[in-house]
């Protein structure tokens, strides 16, 4: 059994993060209001808030949608408990 993961942990949620980051920005803009006047401190808060919402939403999408779909529809790779077929001439 190998201790090396199939994918690095940061890569797992990357697709979900890319799908959701725009919506996370919209949510944060809606929460702080449309009359947002950026200053240095509020801009940092906006970026950190958007990042936090994006990461949590990406984790939830991965855990609640992507992983169950992979378990349900993925096929086993050759060599994972299945002997390979031997062809004789």
Beta strands, then each sheet from edge to edge (+ up, - down):
end
